[in-house]
Amino acid sequence: MDRRLKNKLAECLNRPVLWNYPLAGHTTFGVGGPAAALAVVETHAELASFLGIVEQEGLAWRVLGGGSNVLVRDEGFDGVAVLLDGVFSHHSFGLTDGGVTVEAGAAVRFPKLLAMCVKQGYAGLEFSAGIPGTVGGAVVMNAGAWGAAIADVLTSVDIMGPLGQERIEAANLQPQYRRMVIPVPQPYVVVSAILSLQHENPADIHNRCDSYLQQRRLRQPKAAGSAGSVFKNPEGDSAGRLIEASGLKGLKIGSAEVSNLHANVIINRGGASALDILRLMERIQQKVAADSGIYLDPEVHIL
């Protein structure tokens, strides 16, 4: 990235751009090399300017969110990693005749939002108990569990493109399995979401969340870097079941290991490289395809 372009990026943001910035600490896997730049965006005006620049200059970029569904290659990311902050970290509640609406910025941490909703007695997000990341990431991935997903409670999504902000109503969204299709031209960033929740006894909501968390604890490894489910479930089946049926629990490459608790989770035992994880993913795909004829598609995004 030449000096002209560096200056152009720096001038559109309030906070200093960090060059050649290591990304391992911004992902739950805890691996990966540096981004060419890390940009923290705090206002809608900054984001619009930033998107205009990357589109005009043809720069690669990626919003990291909570980094809970991303694997950064060892050689790093030759582009701009974006963290949202400032106005994108705000939320508000509004009462309606039928329940409550929550407007949450894309940078709001989903566990924090769930905790607030449980305390206030707002039901609808219990499925997310134990899911890390941010509201923006949850929308983009149509995050879900236990047969529910964020699409079930979405009223609308606000996106920002180079020409400004636009609200997309839920009826115009196209939710898919672990993906939300938003029918607007790229580039854009999800900046906030409005959710529709219901009033309920806080104790009942808490009990459902606790039940989901207990089930997760039995299936998810503790004190190890991971990104949750590595592969998407094929239609009518479970990636974890297929991986376990192929006898791959406990399989290791370097310090990357298929969890013995849940076969669709790869854990970093400490010191794993991104290449270890990628090779382990490839080995899983090859063995499952040979045994079942099913090719597993990654759920994690690879930079």
C-alpha positions in Angstrom: 0.0 0.0 0.0 1.6 3.2 -1.1 1.9 6.5 0.9 -0.8 8.2 -1.1 -3.3 5.5 -0.3 -2.2 5.3 3.4 -2.7 9.0 3.7 -6.2 8.8 2.1 -7.3 6.1 4.5 -5.9 7.9 7.5 -7.6 11.2 6.6 -11.1 9.6 6.5 -10.9 8.2 10.1 -10.7 9.8 13.5 -8.6 7.1 15.0 -5.1 6.2 13.7 -4.9 3.4 11.2 -2.6 0.6 12.4 -0.3 -0.8 9.6 0.8 -4.4 9.3 -1.3 -5.2 12.4 -1.3 -8.8 13.8 -4.9 -10.3 13.7 -4.4 -13.4 15.8 -5.5 -11.6 19.0 -8.7 -10.5 17.2 -9.9 -14.1 16.4 -11.1 -16.8 18.7 -8.8 -19.3 17.0 -5.9 -17.1 18.1 -3.9 -17.7 15.0 -3.0 -15.9 11.8 -0.8 -13.3 10.4 -1.1 -9.5 10.1 -3.5 -7.4 8.1 -2.0 -4.7 5.9 -4.0 -2.3 7.9 -6.5 -2.2 10.9 -9.0 0.6 10.7 -11.4 1.4 13.6 -14.5 3.1 12.3 -16.7 5.1 14.8 -19.3 7.0 12.8 -21.6 6.6 9.9 -19.8 9.4 8.0 -16.4 7.7 8.5 -17.8 4.4 7.2 -19.3 5.9 4.1 -16.0 7.6 3.3 -14.1 4.4 4.0 -16.3 2.4 1.7 -16.0 5.0 -1.1 -12.2 4.8 -0.9 -11.9 1.0 -0.9 -14.4 0.8 -3.8 -12.5 3.5 -5.8 -9.1 2.0 -5.0 -10.0 -1.7 -5.3 -8.8 -2.5 -1.8 -9.6 -5.8 -0.1 -11.4 -5.3 3.3 -13.2 -7.2 5.9 -15.2 -6.3 9.0 -14.0 -8.6 11.8 -16.8 -8.3 14.3 -16.0 -10.5 17.2 -13.6 -12.7 15.2 -15.5 -15.8 16.3 -16.1 -17.3 12.8 -12.8 -16.3 11.1 -9.6 -18.1 10.3 -6.8 -15.8 9.2 -4.0 -17.4 7.2 -0.5 -17.4 8.5 0.7 -15.1 5.8 -2.0 -12.6 6.9 -4.6 -10.6 5.0 -3.5 -8.2 2.3 -6.2 -5.8 2.9 -7.9 -3.6 5.6 -9.4 -5.3 8.6 -12.2 -3.1 10.0 -13.4 -2.9 13.6 -16.7 -1.0 14.3 -16.9 1.1 17.5 -18.5 4.4 18.6 -22.1 4.7 17.4 -22.1 1.1 16.3 -21.8 0.0 19.9 -25.1 1.6 21.0 -28.4 0.0 21.6 -31.9 1.0 22.7 -35.2 -0.6 23.7 -38.6 0.6 22.7 -42.0 -0.7 23.9 -44.8 -1.6 21.5 -48.3 -2.9 22.0 -47.3 -6.4 21.2 -43.8 -6.5 22.9 -40.6 -4.7 22.6 -38.2 -3.7 19.9 -34.4 -3.6 20.2 -32.3 -1.5 18.0 -28.7 -2.7 18.3 -25.6 -1.5 16.5 -23.5 -3.9 14.6 -20.7 -3.8 17.2 -22.9 -4.6 20.2 -21.7 -7.9 21.7 -24.4 -10.5 21.4 -23.8 -12.1 24.8 -24.1 -8.6 26.4 -27.4 -8.0 24.5 -28.8 -11.3 25.6 -27.9 -10.6 29.2 -29.7 -7.3 29.1 -32.8 -8.9 27.5 -32.9 -11.6 30.1 -32.8 -9.1 32.9 -35.6 -7.0 31.4 -37.8 -10.0 30.6 -37.5 -9.7 26.8 -37.8 -13.2 25.2 -36.7 -14.3 21.7 -32.9 -14.4 21.8 -32.5 -17.4 24.1 -31.2 -19.6 21.2 -28.0 -17.4 21.2 -26.9 -18.4 24.7 -23.3 -19.2 24.5 -22.9 -17.8 20.9 -20.0 -15.2 20.9 -19.6 -12.4 18.4 -21.5 -9.2 17.5 -24.9 -8.3 16.3 -23.6 -7.5 12.9 -21.8 -10.8 12.6 -25.0 -12.6 13.8 -27.0 -10.9 11.0 -24.5 -11.6 8.3 -24.2 -15.3 9.3 -27.9 -15.6 10.3 -26.6 -17.1 13.5 -28.7 -19.6 15.2 -29.0 -22.8 17.3 -31.6 -25.2 18.6 -33.8 -24.7 15.6 -34.0 -20.9 15.8 -32.0 -18.1 14.2 -31.7 -14.3 14.3 -33.8 -14.1 11.1 -36.8 -15.2 13.3 -36.8 -12.0 15.2 -35.4 -9.5 12.7 -37.7 -6.6 11.8 -35.2 -4.7 9.7 -31.5 -4.3 9.0 -29.7 -1.0 8.3 -26.8 -1.1 5.9 -24.2 1.5 4.9 -22.8 1.8 1.4 -20.7 4.5 -0.3 -23.9 6.5 -1.1 -25.3 6.4 2.4 -27.5 4.4 4.8 -30.5 2.3 3.8 -33.0 0.3 5.8 -33.9 -3.2 4.5 -37.2 -4.6 5.9 -37.3 -8.2 7.0 -39.7 -9.1 4.1 -37.0 -8.2 1.6 -34.2 -10.2 3.3 -33.4 -13.7 2.2 -32.3 -15.7 5.2 -30.5 -19.0 4.5 -28.6 -21.5 6.6 -25.7 -19.6 8.1 -26.1 -16.8 5.6 -28.2 -13.7 5.2 -28.7 -12.6 1.7 -29.3 -8.8 1.6 -30.4 -7.8 -1.9 -28.3 -4.6 -2.3 -25.1 -4.1 -4.4 -21.7 -4.5 -2.8 -19.9 -3.0 -1.0 -22.0 -2.5 2.1 -21.7 -3.0 5.8 -24.5 -4.0 8.3 -24.5 -1.2 10.8 -27.5 -2.0 13.0 -30.5 -4.3 13.3 -34.0 -3.9 14.8 -35.3 -7.0 16.6 -38.8 -7.8 17.7 -39.0 -9.5 21.1 -41.8 -10.5 23.6 -42.4 -9.8 27.3 -42.0 -12.8 29.5 -41.1 -13.7 33.0 -37.3 -13.2 33.4 -36.9 -16.4 35.4 -38.4 -18.4 32.6 -36.1 -16.8 30.0 -33.1 -17.4 32.3 -34.0 -21.0 32.7 -34.1 -21.6 28.9 -30.8 -19.9 28.5 -29.3 -21.9 31.3 -30.6 -25.1 29.7 -29.0 -24.2 26.4 -25.7 -23.3 28.1 -25.6 -26.6 30.0 -26.0 -28.5 26.7 -23.3 -26.4 25.1 -20.9 -27.1 28.0 -21.3 -30.9 27.4 -20.4 -30.5 23.8 -18.0 -27.5 23.5 -14.4 -27.7 24.7 -13.3 -25.3 27.4 -10.1 -23.2 27.6 -9.0 -23.8 24.0 -9.1 -21.6 21.0 -11.8 -22.5 18.5 -14.3 -20.9 16.2 -17.3 -23.1 17.1 -18.7 -25.2 14.3 -16.1 -25.5 11.5 -18.4 -27.0 8.8 -22.0 -26.3 7.8 -24.5 -29.1 8.3 -25.4 -30.8 5.0 -29.1 -30.9 4.3 -30.8 -33.6 6.4 -27.6 -34.5 8.3 -25.1 -33.3 10.8 -21.5 -32.4 10.0 -20.5 -33.5 13.5 -22.2 -36.9 13.1 -20.4 -37.5 9.7 -17.0 -36.5 11.1 -17.5 -38.8 14.1 -18.7 -41.6 11.9 -15.4 -41.3 10.0 -13.5 -41.9 13.2 -11.9 -38.4 13.3 -12.5 -37.3 16.8 -9.1 -36.5 18.4 -7.3 -36.3 15.0 -4.4 -33.9 15.3 -2.2 -32.0 12.9 0.4 -30.0 14.8 -1.4 -28.4 17.7 -4.8 -28.4 15.9 -7.2 -31.1 17.0 -10.7 -32.4 16.3 -12.5 -32.0 19.6 -13.4 -35.2 21.5 -16.5 -33.4 22.8 -17.9 -32.3 19.4 -16.4 -33.6 16.1 -17.4 -30.4 14.3 -15.1 -28.3 16.4 -11.4 -27.8 15.8 -9.4 -26.6 18.8 -6.1 -24.8 19.1 -4.2 -26.7 21.8 -1.7 -23.9 22.0 0.8 -23.0 19.3 -1.2 -24.2 16.3 -0.7 -22.4 13.0 -3.5 -21.5 10.6 -1.9 -24.0 8.2 -2.3 -26.8 10.9 -6.1 -25.9 11.0 -6.5 -25.7 7.3 -4.7 -29.0 6.7 -6.9 -30.6 9.4 -10.0 -29.2 7.7 -8.9 -30.6 4.4 -8.2 -34.0 5.9 -11.7 -34.0 7.4 -13.3 -33.1 4.1 -11.4 -35.8 2.3 -12.2 -38.6 4.8 -15.9 -37.7 5.1 -16.2 -37.5 1.3 -14.6 -40.9 0.9 -16.8 -42.4 3.6 -20.1 -40.8 2.8 -19.9 -39.1 -0.5 -20.7 -35.8 1.2 -18.3 -32.8 0.8 -18.5 -30.6 3.9 -18.5 -26.8 3.2 -16.7 -24.6 5.7 -18.8 -22.4 8.0 -15.7 -20.5 9.1 -14.6 -17.6 6.8 -11.0 -17.9 5.7 -9.0 -14.7 5.1 
